[in-house]
Amino acid sequence: MPRTVRQFWIRTPGHGEIVTAPLGVREPDHVLVRALYSGISRGTESLVFRGDVPPSQYEAMRAPFQEGDFPGPVKYGYSSVGEILEAPSQLERSHLGRSVFCLHPHQDLYLVPARAVRVLPDGVPPERAVLGANMETALNAVWDARPSAGDRIVVIGGGVVGLLVAWLCRQIPAASVTLVDIDPSREDVARALGLEFTSSAPAGAEADFVFHASGSPQGLEAALLVAGVEATVVELSWYGTQSVPLQLGEAFHSRRLTLRSSQVGRIPVDRAPRWDHSRRLGVALDLLCDEQLDILISGETDFDTLPEVMRRLAEDGRGALCHRVRYAQP
């Protein structure tokens, strides 16, 4: 009998459902993966769920192995961890039964080229590996900024990506790192990761680098205010169709600030000759060996509940960090 799979689709903005589809036939260079967990990247996936991807970005925002088109019906997502059930003959001995990370939508069973999966490093459990895509985004942002020893760094926005950026920067020798978030529930998480926390932008910070990841225009305004002379503000938030007005008539010009975007789809130009996406993902997964990062998982539910969970997170995601989806095992 043909095998079937269960997939999460956004049928129309604000409405998701789980559907059944045929698995298809495995190509000689493909692996068959049974999902163990997937992670919800709340910021981007909420925008997609609400239908807030602007038409000009339909192509740029396509995820690997996405089906359908924005605003819907569309099968979307990019943080899946699973177990290899079948593999090409040259890989079978070493890969069968191994846990892997894949940039794949929420689905319980899938076929992908072998090159699309990455075996998890020793010491990274599947439960934590759902943070892989977030860590890759944070790593790319730090590369974009290029902070160095002793720098004063402010991160505005204590979601998963903001917390990971701050956690990475904290490991730079003699760097001073402050995380800012208006949600007081973020303080315990920040402290657990060894980060200094404040609920408002620190006056007189004169930061060398500011990372903005709050997703709000007010957060970006605050980022410009705490940046020092000739400082760089790295914008990680993606606003979809929302307009973002900025007060550029204050000290923006006199302090000669640099405002630059960071987007994980592109590797910084100074690294591109030597790095590809696979190498970068490998480093991101290696960085997940620290068990402290488990605190970034704020909840877990079964795959069957995903339509309701996604609706709730898209409407009001306050207090949520990475929500993990658990798949039933035979």
Buried (B, 14 or more C-beta within 10 A) or exposed (E): EEEEBBBBBBBEBBBBEBEEEEEEEBEEEBBBBBBBBBBBBBBBBBBBBBBBBBEEEEEEBBBEBBBBEBBBBBBBBBBBBBBBEBBBEEBEEEBBEBBBBBBBBBBBBBBBEBEBBBBBBEEBBBBBBBBBBBBBBBBBBBBBBEBEEEBBBBBBBBBBBBBBBBBBBBEBEEBBBBBBBBBEEBBEBBEBBEBBBBEEBBEEBEBBBBBBBBBBBEBBBBBBBBBBEEBBBBBBBBBBEEEEEEEEEEBBEEBEBEBEEBEBEEBBEEBEEEBEBEEBBBEBBBBBEEEEBEBBBBBBBEBBEBBEBBBEBBEEBEEBBBBBBBBEEE
